[in-house]
Amino acid sequence: MEITTLQCQGYEKVVRCRDQASGLHALIAVHDTTLGPALGGMRMLPYTSEDEALFDVLRLSEGMTYKSACAETGLGGGKSVIIGDPKMKTPELLKAMGRFVDSLGGKYITAEDMNIGISDLETVKTQTRWVTGLSREVGSSGNPSPYTAQGVLVGLRAVLEEGFKTNSFAGKHVLIQGVGAVGGRLAVLLKEQGAKVTICDINEARVDELAAKHGFGKIADARHLEVECDIYAPCARGATLNDQTLSKLRCKAIGGAANNQLLELRHGDELKKRGILYAPDFVINAGGIINVSVELLPGGYNEAVSLKKIENIYTNLKKVFEIARRDNVSTHEAALRLARERLAAGKKRVGV
């Protein structure tokens, strides 16, 4: 196994692993551990190049720093990515990934993310203790996806109050792009609250299954921006709010579970100019990391504690909207200011 340190300005540690025996090619990025060890999920995707994977892991790890700071989890920000086709996962590859995680000595703690489930993490944990989000049966917190979805629902209450002057989802049309474990659960929760829900995903069979079971509207993923709606909820990959898509948006507000929804910071300013209320992703989608973080509290995991902390997403978004109005900045910039304020307070506490 060959582990190489990469020099990336603004990050505490970025490392690459190549393991010929297992075929592992992976990256771990630790952005900031001011508030605690870096916790962030592990994902596996068929990136076209290491540069694409590095771009993703750096953005994701920085986002985790801000997510944990706003959510006050007592953790820092990090992320890991495995470069490859998820269909080619093997126990040997996952064990090698476990040794890679272990090489950081607890500076980075991993969890679930795209294409990495509990069974995969159980294999990873045979090689390292720095794993969270395992099954309830072993005293862990289980799949974080339902808690991420619950957190988005909580956050959308703040969006309703800020953008629509109501606290009811009844009759509101929500378009969900990406209906995997989080987006699919969010769709169910929203319909239970009385919302009209339209779904789309590159996995058309998944869309058909959910639409038939729950009565959701559906549209082809390639055409989803044609849908006029009240709230657009991106719940798949990031960077979907960009120069090509912003002019096509037909919504009044955006709030979803995807990470790094803005391709560039300036796209937050553009949403403000267009009068579209944006719930910054690293604030509204913090439910999963909050749930996992409860594992690390004295006494171990307690779901009641987790759900209570997830309710703070509503309060945090209200604070973000307040800062945005006060300072006349985009909501994304306001969220960054809130996160940096909490990071600065953390540094002051530890004397940095």
Legacy VTK file of the C-alpha trace (Angstrom):
# vtk DataFile Version 3.0
C-alpha trace
ASCII
DATASET POLYDATA
POINTS 352 float
0.000 0.000 0.000
1.375 3.384 -1.053
0.092 6.474 0.808
1.126 9.880 -0.495
0.510 13.305 1.016
-0.890 15.908 -1.386
-0.264 19.602 -0.792
-3.597 21.431 -0.859
-3.698 24.962 0.510
-6.240 25.506 3.267
-6.506 21.831 4.220
-4.927 20.183 7.232
-4.230 16.902 5.463
-4.955 15.396 2.042
-3.699 11.916 1.223
-3.855 9.489 -1.680
-3.743 5.698 -1.416
-2.855 3.245 -4.178
-2.953 -0.446 -3.304
-2.058 -2.802 -6.120
-3.142 -5.955 -4.314
-6.771 -4.820 -3.873
-7.003 -2.265 -6.680
-7.815 0.542 -4.237
-7.351 4.095 -5.502
-8.709 6.525 -2.914
-8.386 9.992 -1.413
-9.023 11.346 2.078
-9.258 15.080 2.745
-9.233 16.566 6.245
-10.211 20.216 6.019
-10.359 21.486 9.607
-10.289 19.838 13.048
-10.636 22.986 15.177
-13.908 21.781 16.669
-13.024 18.087 16.818
-11.924 15.147 14.669
-12.991 15.318 11.037
-16.097 13.232 10.394
-17.479 12.730 6.916
-18.794 9.966 4.716
-17.024 7.661 2.303
-18.296 7.523 -1.258
-17.384 5.404 -4.268
-17.883 6.735 -7.781
-16.415 6.016 -11.228
-14.646 9.376 -11.463
-13.146 10.011 -14.885
-9.836 11.063 -13.336
-8.069 11.577 -10.034
-8.360 15.325 -10.591
-12.156 15.030 -10.702
-12.102 12.942 -7.520
-9.798 15.437 -5.799
-12.084 18.326 -6.754
-15.007 16.428 -5.223
-13.300 15.352 -1.989
-11.895 18.832 -1.319
-15.265 20.531 -1.775
-17.023 17.886 0.271
-14.581 18.011 3.188
-14.746 21.805 3.385
-18.524 21.582 3.306
-18.398 19.118 6.206
-16.418 21.630 8.275
-19.123 24.244 7.792
-21.913 21.698 8.239
-20.576 20.502 11.577
-19.801 24.055 12.706
-23.342 25.287 11.995
-24.879 22.172 13.533
-22.548 22.416 16.558
-21.711 18.709 16.459
-18.309 19.161 18.112
-16.640 17.733 15.012
-14.465 18.911 12.149
-14.746 18.367 8.424
-13.386 15.566 6.292
-14.377 13.217 3.486
-13.117 10.189 1.600
-13.670 8.975 -1.956
-12.893 5.691 -3.649
-12.287 5.972 -7.388
-13.990 3.113 -9.198
-17.176 1.380 -10.272
-19.248 0.511 -7.172
-20.151 -2.785 -8.840
-16.490 -3.762 -8.526
-16.365 -3.464 -4.723
-14.624 -6.383 -3.036
-13.906 -7.224 0.611
-10.206 -6.831 -0.152
-10.712 -3.315 -1.505
-12.819 -2.285 1.509
-10.318 -3.756 3.948
-7.548 -1.793 2.217
-9.715 1.314 2.600
-10.017 0.535 6.296
-6.234 0.422 6.640
-6.039 3.728 4.766
-8.522 5.348 7.178
-6.625 3.859 10.106
-3.362 5.394 8.914
-4.693 8.832 9.967
-4.933 7.704 13.586
-8.420 9.076 14.277
-7.903 12.468 12.646
-10.577 11.324 10.173
-13.674 9.277 11.101
-15.682 7.789 8.270
-19.374 7.034 7.698
-21.799 6.184 4.871
-22.103 8.134 1.651
-22.932 7.399 -1.978
-22.589 3.701 -2.849
-21.175 2.796 0.571
-23.605 1.081 2.940
-23.551 -0.399 6.424
-22.312 -3.800 5.235
-19.405 -2.091 3.457
-18.528 -0.117 6.573
-18.602 -3.283 8.634
-15.856 -4.645 6.383
-13.942 -1.358 6.667
-14.192 -1.568 10.453
-12.370 -4.899 10.538
-9.264 -2.794 9.871
-9.943 0.396 11.854
-11.969 1.655 14.809
-12.638 5.016 13.128
-16.029 4.134 11.632
-19.515 5.405 12.548
-23.028 4.758 11.279
-23.010 0.990 11.724
-26.080 -1.050 12.676
-28.143 -0.452 15.803
-27.464 -4.064 16.793
-23.829 -3.213 17.523
-24.734 -0.026 19.409
-24.215 2.338 16.501
-26.691 4.780 14.935
-27.591 2.875 11.788
-28.284 4.305 8.360
-28.064 8.137 8.538
-30.239 8.676 5.449
-33.635 8.877 7.227
-32.184 11.483 9.591
-30.821 13.537 6.719
-34.294 13.465 5.172
-35.888 14.428 8.493
-33.450 17.322 8.813
-34.312 18.613 5.345
-37.999 18.486 6.252
-37.259 20.447 9.439
-35.276 22.994 7.437
-38.002 23.379 4.835
-40.312 24.593 7.602
-38.007 27.594 7.932
-38.055 28.002 4.138
-41.858 28.039 4.157
-41.940 30.739 6.825
-39.262 32.874 5.165
-40.321 32.523 1.547
-44.029 31.777 1.655
-45.163 33.281 4.994
-46.766 30.014 6.071
-45.839 27.016 8.181
-47.886 24.538 6.181
-46.772 22.285 3.324
-50.378 21.785 2.245
-50.697 22.438 -1.478
-47.037 23.380 -1.941
-45.448 21.760 -4.988
-42.008 20.252 -4.297
-39.782 18.894 -7.068
-37.224 16.340 -5.836
-34.277 15.543 -8.066
-32.673 12.310 -6.889
-34.782 9.798 -4.976
-32.230 7.495 -3.427
-32.203 6.705 0.280
-32.539 10.364 1.303
-34.577 11.875 -1.523
-37.009 8.974 -1.566
-37.626 9.262 2.166
-37.997 13.051 1.893
-40.654 12.591 -0.795
-42.695 10.374 1.538
-42.339 12.799 4.448
-43.434 15.756 2.319
-46.497 13.973 0.988
-47.460 13.074 4.551
-47.345 16.819 5.272
-49.750 17.548 2.411
-47.301 18.672 -0.262
-47.679 17.882 -3.936
-44.508 15.963 -4.856
-42.913 15.434 -8.266
-39.840 13.193 -8.471
-37.074 12.407 -10.944
-33.857 10.406 -10.966
-31.420 8.954 -13.494
-32.664 5.595 -12.177
-36.021 5.523 -13.955
-37.022 2.193 -12.407
-36.665 3.730 -8.931
-38.883 6.664 -9.972
-41.531 4.351 -11.403
-41.516 2.212 -8.253
-41.936 5.164 -5.871
-44.510 6.913 -8.053
-46.628 3.769 -8.254
-46.365 3.094 -4.513
-46.950 6.621 -3.204
-48.732 8.475 -5.987
-45.976 10.978 -6.696
-45.850 12.867 -9.953
-42.831 12.056 -12.090
-40.765 13.533 -14.908
-37.700 12.437 -16.847
-34.513 13.538 -15.110
-33.263 15.317 -18.237
-36.410 17.481 -18.264
-36.894 18.168 -14.568
-35.984 21.848 -14.753
-39.041 22.369 -16.955
-41.250 21.779 -13.920
-42.759 24.863 -12.322
-42.811 24.374 -8.561
-42.678 26.138 -5.222
-39.594 24.360 -3.867
-36.855 22.568 -5.776
-35.033 19.924 -3.716
-31.749 18.696 -5.261
-30.961 15.391 -3.539
-28.362 13.784 -5.801
-24.881 14.926 -6.790
-23.619 18.467 -6.269
-22.783 21.431 -8.504
-26.187 21.312 -10.209
-26.792 25.024 -9.586
-24.556 26.530 -12.230
-24.473 28.813 -15.264
-26.329 26.275 -17.401
-29.173 25.609 -14.956
-29.865 28.833 -13.062
-31.700 30.493 -15.946
-33.937 27.421 -16.290
-35.124 27.311 -12.689
-38.882 27.696 -12.262
-39.075 27.633 -8.479
-39.429 30.147 -5.663
-37.102 28.372 -3.236
-34.404 25.678 -3.127
-33.733 23.291 -0.257
-32.405 19.778 -0.672
-30.086 17.075 0.602
-27.326 17.207 -2.032
-23.914 18.450 -0.948
-22.212 21.405 -2.659
-25.217 22.367 -4.735
-23.601 25.601 -5.945
-20.851 25.062 -8.509
-19.286 28.382 -7.467
-19.945 30.854 -4.643
-21.143 33.463 -7.139
-24.107 31.249 -7.979
-25.451 32.009 -4.515
-25.364 35.694 -5.407
-27.147 34.917 -8.662
-29.961 33.139 -6.826
-30.362 36.207 -4.612
-30.604 38.444 -7.698
-33.243 36.168 -9.168
-35.297 36.291 -5.979
-34.983 32.561 -5.321
-34.671 31.699 -1.631
-31.813 29.226 -1.117
-31.418 27.070 1.976
-27.638 26.477 2.047
-26.950 22.775 1.689
-24.530 22.420 4.571
-27.140 23.805 6.964
-30.279 22.034 5.786
-28.761 18.604 5.106
-26.971 18.200 8.453
-29.409 15.641 9.903
-27.264 12.650 9.021
-24.041 14.015 10.480
-25.913 15.149 13.596
-27.300 11.645 14.058
-23.886 10.029 13.610
-22.221 12.553 15.919
-24.484 11.477 18.783
-22.646 8.131 18.744
-19.586 9.941 20.011
-21.307 11.540 23.026
-20.707 10.164 26.537
-23.091 7.256 27.020
-23.277 6.436 23.322
-26.071 6.739 20.787
-29.521 7.944 21.827
-32.109 8.556 19.103
-34.152 10.984 21.206
-31.075 13.168 21.663
-30.406 13.015 17.931
-33.934 14.035 16.924
-33.873 16.954 19.350
-30.571 18.187 17.920
-31.904 17.802 14.356
-34.692 20.256 15.236
-31.958 22.907 15.559
-31.649 22.903 11.750
-34.810 25.021 11.730
-33.250 27.506 14.175
-29.974 27.616 12.266
-31.710 28.362 8.976
-33.760 31.122 10.599
-30.457 32.593 11.798
-28.977 32.327 8.281
-31.962 34.126 6.761
-31.688 36.813 9.446
-27.981 37.388 8.682
-28.721 37.524 4.952
-31.344 40.233 5.454
-29.240 42.177 7.961
-26.077 42.195 5.861
-27.785 42.214 2.451
-25.838 39.149 1.299
-26.791 35.840 -0.258
-28.016 33.137 2.075
-24.949 31.050 1.173
-22.645 33.852 2.267
-24.731 34.269 5.411
-24.330 30.563 6.214
-20.567 30.818 5.711
-20.488 33.750 8.129
-22.397 31.731 10.715
-20.052 28.755 10.303
-16.923 30.899 10.504
-18.266 32.664 13.570
-18.677 29.298 15.299
-15.251 28.137 14.114
-13.686 31.309 15.496
-15.432 30.758 18.832
-14.072 27.210 18.849
-10.526 28.397 18.210
-10.869 30.894 21.016
-12.002 28.154 23.400
-8.999 25.970 22.621
-6.597 28.891 22.548
-5.702 28.737 18.835
LINES 1 353
352 0 1 2 3 4 5 6 7 8 9 10 11 12 13 14 15 16 17 18 19 20 21 22 23 24 25 26 27 28 29 30 31 32 33 34 35 36 37 38 39 40 41 42 43 44 45 46 47 48 49 50 51 52 53 54 55 56 57 58 59 60 61 62 63 64 65 66 67 68 69 70 71 72 73 74 75 76 77 78 79 80 81 82 83 84 85 86 87 88 89 90 91 92 93 94 95 96 97 98 99 100 101 102 103 104 105 106 107 108 109 110 111 112 113 114 115 116 117 118 119 120 121 122 123 124 125 126 127 128 129 130 131 132 133 134 135 136 137 138 139 140 141 142 143 144 145 146 147 148 149 150 151 152 153 154 155 156 157 158 159 160 161 162 163 164 165 166 167 168 169 170 171 172 173 174 175 176 177 178 179 180 181 182 183 184 185 186 187 188 189 190 191 192 193 194 195 196 197 198 199 200 201 202 203 204 205 206 207 208 209 210 211 212 213 214 215 216 217 218 219 220 221 222 223 224 225 226 227 228 229 230 231 232 233 234 235 236 237 238 239 240 241 242 243 244 245 246 247 248 249 250 251 252 253 254 255 256 257 258 259 260 261 262 263 264 265 266 267 268 269 270 271 272 273 274 275 276 277 278 279 280 281 282 283 284 285 286 287 288 289 290 291 292 293 294 295 296 297 298 299 300 301 302 303 304 305 306 307 308 309 310 311 312 313 314 315 316 317 318 319 320 321 322 323 324 325 326 327 328 329 330 331 332 333 334 335 336 337 338 339 340 341 342 343 344 345 346 347 348 349 350 351
